[in-house]
Amino acid sequence: MKTLIENGHLIIDGSKEIKNGAILINGTSIERLFLEPYPKNVSADSVVDAHHQLVQPGFIDTHMHGAAGKDFIEGETAVPLVSENIICDGTTAFLASLTVMSQQETISALSSLKNAVSEGAEFLGVHLEGPYLSKEYKALMDERYLRDPNITELDEMLKANPNIRTMTIAPEKKGMNNFIPYLKSRGIVPMIGHTNCTCEEALNAHLLGAEGYTHLYNAMSQHTHRNPGCVTSAFLSKDMYKELMMDGFHVDSNVVKMTYEAMGPERILMITDSMLGKGAADGDYTFSGLKCHKEGIHVRVIETGRIAGSAFGMNDAARFIQQLCNASFNDVVQMACVNPAKLLHAEDRMGTLNPGSRANITICSEQYEPSAVYVDGRIRFSR
């Protein structure tokens, strides 16, 4: 089955674009890109007119906890509803992030997620946000279950679900010098976050194999001129990826702009950190065991007023950075498609429109309102 998408503004891989082009899908993969007018001998089973909208790789959200009233701690039943909600934003793939629970509850959720089936955005695997985190920067995490790393526990988790793709860790925890390399040996990407580490401890974690920072600035030791913390190390570690919340709420707009200008799009990861209230009615929800109130795209813990994840989509974040920083279409694709694929070591098969990549494609307006979304060459959403 071949599909030709014509009359599109192709945003290919964060650096290349074809302002008036076409893309040929063959089965589940991208076969070829064309400048318009494309050759007359090109044949396809169906032809789709993009009407000069953006045609770009689908967004990849590597940090989200839920949507549509469902939290991934519920297991496989959450995946279909969440995936159908976020594909409407142009997101074609995601990781399921789990907050900290008891080991038994974590094993139960992991076991259930192993069997999850998605008919919307593709479920790529699990992000464990803990439990080996700092109590000083626990944020919403349940302090009862925060502890030092344990390889035996991790092996139990992997036995329950081998598809753990990333894990947020605090480098200062006892035993991390052995644990971080073990994560790498098991194919898990270590991410630094929820940490009270010094700058030197974070830099050492990078040497041991850490590849990124979880929601930069939020829930970590800060940059001060006599006591440099985790944030300082993020600016020094130029070859690591940095998740960044782009809503002007989690991180002040001026700080977002400073970070974008200082780091550039090549190392920033666009994420949502969305919770179950995303795509659901305003009101009260329980997230990470805490009563929270969602209003619009913002969520706070009712008792403390602390920020509790988000309720926005990847396209909302794309619009925000576009308007705030005049980010180009290529920059957005770099941060929201290319970099997440690279973090997951999957850049050979997703995150771009390059021939040979999987046909995970979003057709959208210049304000990132999707009109059609494809996963593996099959249309999963149309407006």
HULINUR-V631130 format. One record per pair of residues at least 6 apart in sequence whose C-alpha atoms are under 6 Angstrom apart, sorted by the first residue. I is the first residue (numbers start at 1). J is the second residue. D is the distance in Angstrom with one decimal. If there is no record, write none. Layout:
# HULINUR-V631130
i->[I & I]
j->[J & J]
d->[D & D]
This chain:
# HULINUR-V631130
i->[1 & 2 & 2 & 2 & 2 & 3 & 3 & 3 & 3 & 3 & 3 & 4 & 4 & 4 & 4 & 5 & 5 & 5 & 5 & 5 & 6 & 6 & 6 & 7 & 7 & 7 & 7 & 7 & 7 & 8 & 8 & 8 & 8 & 8 & 8 & 9 & 9 & 9 & 9 & 9 & 9 & 9 & 10 & 10 & 10 & 10 & 11 & 11 & 12 & 12 & 13 & 14 & 14 & 14 & 14 & 15 & 20 & 21 & 21 & 21 & 22 & 22 & 23 & 23 & 24 & 24 & 25 & 28 & 28 & 28 & 28 & 29 & 29 & 29 & 29 & 30 & 30 & 30 & 30 & 31 & 32 & 53 & 53 & 54 & 54 & 54 & 55 & 55 & 56 & 56 & 57 & 57 & 57 & 57 & 57 & 57 & 58 & 58 & 58 & 58 & 58 & 58 & 59 & 59 & 59 & 59 & 60 & 60 & 60 & 60 & 61 & 61 & 62 & 62 & 63 & 63 & 63 & 64 & 64 & 64 & 65 & 65 & 65 & 65 & 65 & 65 & 66 & 66 & 66 & 67 & 67 & 67 & 67 & 67 & 67 & 68 & 68 & 68 & 68 & 68 & 69 & 69 & 69 & 70 & 70 & 71 & 72 & 73 & 73 & 75 & 75 & 75 & 76 & 76 & 76 & 80 & 83 & 83 & 84 & 87 & 87 & 89 & 90 & 90 & 92 & 92 & 93 & 93 & 93 & 94 & 94 & 95 & 95 & 95 & 95 & 96 & 96 & 97 & 97 & 97 & 98 & 98 & 99 & 100 & 100 & 100 & 102 & 107 & 110 & 110 & 111 & 111 & 114 & 120 & 125 & 125 & 125 & 126 & 126 & 127 & 127 & 127 & 128 & 129 & 129 & 130 & 131 & 132 & 132 & 132 & 132 & 132 & 133 & 133 & 133 & 133 & 134 & 134 & 137 & 137 & 137 & 137 & 138 & 148 & 148 & 165 & 166 & 166 & 166 & 167 & 167 & 168 & 168 & 168 & 169 & 169 & 170 & 170 & 170 & 171 & 172 & 181 & 190 & 190 & 191 & 191 & 191 & 191 & 192 & 192 & 193 & 193 & 194 & 194 & 195 & 196 & 196 & 198 & 198 & 199 & 199 & 199 & 199 & 211 & 212 & 212 & 212 & 213 & 213 & 214 & 215 & 215 & 216 & 216 & 221 & 221 & 222 & 222 & 222 & 223 & 223 & 223 & 241 & 241 & 242 & 242 & 243 & 243 & 244 & 246 & 265 & 265 & 268 & 269 & 270 & 270 & 273 & 273 & 274 & 274 & 274 & 275 & 275 & 277 & 278 & 282 & 282 & 283 & 283 & 284 & 284 & 285 & 285 & 286 & 291 & 291 & 292 & 292 & 292 & 293 & 293 & 293 & 297 & 297 & 298 & 298 & 299 & 299 & 299 & 300 & 300 & 300 & 315 & 337 & 338 & 341 & 341 & 349 & 349 & 350 & 350 & 358 & 359 & 359 & 360 & 360 & 360 & 361 & 361 & 362 & 363 & 363 & 363 & 364 & 364 & 371 & 371 & 372 & 372 & 373 & 373 & 373 & 374]
j->[27 & 25 & 26 & 44 & 45 & 24 & 25 & 44 & 45 & 46 & 47 & 23 & 24 & 44 & 47 & 22 & 23 & 47 & 48 & 49 & 22 & 49 & 50 & 20 & 21 & 49 & 50 & 51 & 52 & 20 & 21 & 50 & 52 & 53 & 55 & 18 & 19 & 20 & 52 & 53 & 54 & 55 & 17 & 18 & 55 & 56 & 17 & 56 & 352 & 353 & 352 & 330 & 331 & 333 & 334 & 330 & 36 & 34 & 35 & 36 & 33 & 34 & 32 & 33 & 31 & 32 & 31 & 358 & 359 & 376 & 377 & 356 & 357 & 358 & 359 & 355 & 356 & 357 & 359 & 355 & 355 & 364 & 365 & 363 & 364 & 365 & 362 & 363 & 361 & 362 & 351 & 352 & 353 & 360 & 361 & 362 & 90 & 91 & 92 & 360 & 361 & 362 & 91 & 92 & 336 & 337 & 91 & 93 & 94 & 337 & 94 & 271 & 94 & 95 & 97 & 271 & 273 & 97 & 273 & 274 & 71 & 72 & 96 & 97 & 274 & 275 & 72 & 275 & 276 & 82 & 275 & 276 & 277 & 278 & 279 & 82 & 276 & 278 & 279 & 280 & 276 & 277 & 280 & 78 & 276 & 276 & 78 & 98 & 109 & 109 & 112 & 113 & 112 & 113 & 116 & 118 & 120 & 121 & 120 & 120 & 121 & 315 & 362 & 370 & 121 & 122 & 121 & 122 & 123 & 123 & 124 & 124 & 125 & 126 & 127 & 126 & 127 & 126 & 127 & 128 & 128 & 129 & 129 & 130 & 131 & 141 & 145 & 157 & 160 & 161 & 160 & 161 & 161 & 380 & 163 & 164 & 165 & 164 & 165 & 165 & 166 & 167 & 167 & 167 & 168 & 168 & 146 & 146 & 147 & 148 & 149 & 169 & 146 & 169 & 170 & 194 & 194 & 195 & 194 & 195 & 219 & 220 & 194 & 173 & 174 & 188 & 188 & 189 & 190 & 190 & 191 & 191 & 192 & 193 & 192 & 193 & 192 & 193 & 195 & 205 & 197 & 208 & 210 & 211 & 210 & 212 & 213 & 214 & 213 & 214 & 213 & 214 & 219 & 220 & 220 & 220 & 221 & 229 & 230 & 228 & 229 & 230 & 233 & 240 & 240 & 241 & 242 & 242 & 243 & 243 & 243 & 244 & 243 & 244 & 229 & 230 & 229 & 230 & 231 & 229 & 231 & 232 & 267 & 268 & 268 & 269 & 268 & 269 & 270 & 317 & 331 & 335 & 335 & 335 & 335 & 336 & 309 & 310 & 309 & 310 & 311 & 309 & 310 & 311 & 311 & 294 & 295 & 293 & 294 & 292 & 293 & 291 & 292 & 292 & 301 & 302 & 300 & 301 & 302 & 299 & 300 & 302 & 311 & 312 & 310 & 311 & 307 & 308 & 310 & 306 & 307 & 308 & 368 & 351 & 351 & 347 & 351 & 357 & 358 & 357 & 358 & 376 & 376 & 377 & 374 & 375 & 376 & 373 & 374 & 373 & 370 & 371 & 372 & 370 & 371 & 382 & 383 & 381 & 382 & 379 & 380 & 381 & 380]
d->[5.3 & 5.4 & 4.5 & 4.8 & 5.2 & 5.9 & 5.0 & 5.4 & 5.9 & 5.0 & 5.8 & 5.8 & 4.5 & 6.0 & 4.8 & 5.4 & 5.2 & 5.9 & 4.7 & 5.9 & 4.2 & 5.2 & 5.9 & 6.0 & 5.8 & 5.9 & 5.3 & 5.7 & 5.1 & 5.6 & 5.3 & 5.1 & 4.5 & 5.5 & 5.8 & 5.9 & 4.4 & 5.3 & 5.8 & 5.8 & 4.7 & 5.7 & 5.3 & 5.0 & 4.8 & 5.9 & 4.6 & 4.9 & 5.6 & 4.8 & 4.7 & 4.3 & 5.8 & 5.3 & 4.4 & 5.8 & 5.7 & 5.4 & 4.4 & 4.8 & 5.9 & 5.0 & 6.0 & 4.6 & 5.6 & 5.2 & 5.5 & 5.8 & 5.6 & 4.2 & 4.6 & 5.9 & 5.7 & 4.2 & 4.7 & 5.0 & 5.4 & 5.6 & 5.3 & 5.0 & 5.4 & 5.8 & 5.3 & 5.6 & 5.2 & 5.9 & 5.8 & 4.6 & 5.7 & 5.4 & 5.7 & 5.3 & 5.9 & 5.9 & 4.6 & 5.9 & 5.7 & 5.3 & 4.9 & 5.5 & 4.9 & 5.1 & 4.3 & 5.7 & 5.4 & 5.1 & 5.9 & 4.9 & 5.5 & 5.5 & 4.7 & 5.5 & 5.5 & 4.9 & 5.9 & 5.8 & 5.2 & 5.4 & 4.2 & 4.8 & 5.9 & 5.9 & 6.0 & 4.8 & 5.7 & 4.9 & 5.8 & 4.6 & 4.5 & 5.1 & 5.7 & 4.0 & 5.7 & 4.6 & 5.9 & 6.0 & 5.8 & 5.9 & 5.0 & 5.1 & 4.5 & 5.5 & 6.0 & 5.2 & 4.9 & 5.2 & 5.6 & 6.0 & 5.6 & 4.8 & 4.9 & 4.9 & 5.2 & 4.5 & 4.4 & 4.9 & 4.6 & 4.7 & 4.4 & 5.8 & 5.2 & 5.6 & 5.6 & 5.8 & 4.3 & 5.8 & 5.0 & 4.3 & 5.9 & 5.5 & 5.7 & 5.4 & 5.2 & 5.2 & 6.0 & 4.8 & 5.8 & 5.9 & 4.5 & 5.8 & 5.2 & 5.9 & 5.5 & 5.7 & 5.3 & 5.7 & 5.9 & 5.8 & 5.9 & 5.5 & 4.8 & 5.7 & 5.5 & 5.9 & 5.2 & 5.8 & 6.0 & 4.7 & 5.6 & 5.9 & 4.7 & 5.6 & 4.7 & 5.8 & 4.8 & 5.5 & 5.2 & 5.8 & 5.2 & 5.4 & 5.4 & 5.5 & 5.9 & 5.6 & 4.8 & 5.7 & 5.8 & 5.0 & 5.1 & 5.7 & 5.0 & 6.0 & 5.8 & 5.5 & 5.7 & 4.9 & 5.1 & 4.5 & 5.9 & 5.2 & 5.8 & 4.5 & 5.6 & 5.7 & 5.3 & 5.9 & 5.9 & 5.8 & 4.6 & 6.0 & 5.3 & 5.9 & 4.7 & 6.0 & 5.8 & 4.7 & 5.1 & 5.9 & 4.6 & 5.8 & 5.9 & 4.9 & 4.8 & 5.2 & 4.8 & 5.8 & 4.9 & 4.4 & 5.9 & 5.4 & 4.4 & 5.1 & 5.0 & 5.2 & 5.0 & 4.4 & 5.5 & 4.8 & 6.0 & 5.4 & 4.7 & 5.2 & 5.7 & 5.6 & 4.9 & 5.2 & 5.0 & 6.0 & 5.1 & 5.3 & 5.3 & 5.0 & 4.7 & 5.8 & 4.9 & 5.6 & 6.0 & 4.4 & 5.8 & 5.2 & 5.8 & 5.7 & 5.5 & 5.0 & 5.4 & 5.0 & 5.4 & 5.8 & 5.5 & 4.4 & 5.1 & 5.8 & 5.9 & 5.9 & 3.9 & 5.2 & 5.0 & 5.5 & 5.3 & 5.5 & 4.4 & 5.9 & 5.2 & 5.8 & 6.0 & 5.9 & 5.4 & 4.2 & 5.0 & 5.6 & 5.5 & 6.0 & 4.3 & 5.1 & 5.5 & 5.9 & 5.9 & 5.3 & 5.8 & 5.2 & 4.4 & 4.9 & 5.6 & 4.5 & 4.6 & 4.8 & 5.4 & 4.5 & 5.6 & 5.5 & 5.7 & 5.7 & 4.7 & 4.7 & 5.3 & 4.4 & 5.5 & 5.8 & 5.0 & 4.5 & 5.7 & 5.8 & 5.2 & 4.0 & 5.4 & 5.3 & 4.8 & 5.4 & 4.2 & 5.8 & 5.8 & 5.0 & 5.5]
